[in-house]
Amino acid sequence: MSSAERSTSEDSSRWLDSRWLVPVVLAVPFVVMVAALRGLTVTLPIFHSTDEGNYIYPTIRQFARQLPFPDLGHYVAAQTPLFPLLEAYLGKLIGYALWEMRFVEVVISYLLALAVYVLLERRLGLRRLQALALSVLFVLSPYVFGTSFRAITDNLATLFIVLAIERFERFRESKRAGPFLVGCCALAAATLTRQSAAFMLAVAGLYALWVGLPLLRRAELLVGVAISAIPVGLLFLDWHGLVPPGGDPSSCALCAPGRDAGATQGALVVQTPELALATFGLYGVVLFAPTLLEAAWASRGTSRSQTVAALRAPAVGLVLGAVLLLAFPARPGVHAAGLLWNAAKRLPVPLGSSLLFWVLVPLAGAILGWRWRVGPRRWLLFAFFATFLVGALAIRYPWQKYVDPFALLALFFTVRRDELVSLRELAGAAVLGLAFIAYAASFVT
């Protein structure tokens, strides 16, 4: 090797080992899009884009006029008030122009990207470049990246959820109460940002109960979970419901339709967790396609008993997914929105469900069975994704934006340290990333 080649190799290695690699790489998508949107002065016409102008921005301006103690009992947004409250206080420093409020959202989304990386690399033990690749993929996913450039509540709630999971995992490793209580604080902030984050209360409860600790210690931790629910509970009591008086219940996924913002939805909506499973199945089969092909090729020499043992869990998941669709057909309804619903309506609908769902939901069951068998963090997968699916039954609008980021996170929780390392294994992630970039570019162009 020549001295020039050796120098280039050393520079490359130095850059890969640099502490700046992760923050710089994760910042690139945001910088590119901010430039494409002319400093956020151009509106990105994403899904549900009217929420910013109809609900969130007017609430920010209302809170700004009422500072330092805004009226949290009556405003036009249907979500809990932490996001517009944060924007209102920051506006005192940076101004209240719409592009400035969007800039705060970009910063929040960038912090979300860093939090996902920390969760994957430090808590789940993935390699540095492996965790970075998955974090970039999460950033670029349609319902994270699309909301990063509008003043909307979604990414702040997701940030607090990721921080809570990271702290709960740290608690599971250390058995110390400190990380758990910090996780409860993040959980309280998540529910104060969006009501739908309440499923994390069950996640926290599972961590408190099932981590091996004495009974009295578990009871103390459960008290911490209960305390984290008090702030949002006080809001609900003051509102006499889940939405503030003046909030539009038609924009609230947890509320019954009609004029009464305090009413709650009575029937469970199975289509929402079915949509989450379909999303999990789609992303899973693409992300792990190279791994599946390698495993199929390597299994040629295995015995029949080994093959049956390996396929047992995926087969059970496949059957359960099909049974779920037979019992509860995945009908989109009048308020369905998202990429999968748009694709599903173009295909035949046997037995009440689109052919796309007949493929993806059983496939999701099979992938869940497979990842449950080989994944390193069964506990996390169960505590997070199973709880999320149960909580999703209460979401009356089966919109993909409510389930997409969490399905992708659940998939990441199943990744082992020895997977998705080589360029060949990352081909599926690259395909997903290119598809996500094309989707975002379609709105800009």
Secondary structure, DSSP 8 states (H G I E B T S, - for coil): --HHHHHHHHHHHHHHT-TTHHHHHHHHHHHHHHHHTTTTTS----TTTHHIIIIIHHHHHHHHHHTTS--TTS-S-SS-SHHHHHHHHHHHHH---HHHHHHHHHHHHHHHHHHHHHIIIIIS---HHHHHHHHHHHHHSHHHHGGGGSS-SHHHHHHHHHHHHHHHHHHHHH--HHHHHHHHHHHHHHHHH-GGGGHHHHHHHHHHHHSS--HHHHHHHHHHHHHHTHHHHHHHHHHTSSS-TTS-GGG-TTB-SSS-TT-B--S--THHHHHHHHHHHHHHHHHTHHHHHHHHHHGGGS-HHHHHHHHHHHHHHHHHHHHHHHHS-----TT-BSHHHHHHTTS--GGGS-HHHHHHHHHHHHHHHHHHHH-S-HHHHIIIIIHHHHHHTT-SS-BHHHHHHHHHHHHHTT--TTSS-STTTTHHHHHHHHHHHHHHHHHH-
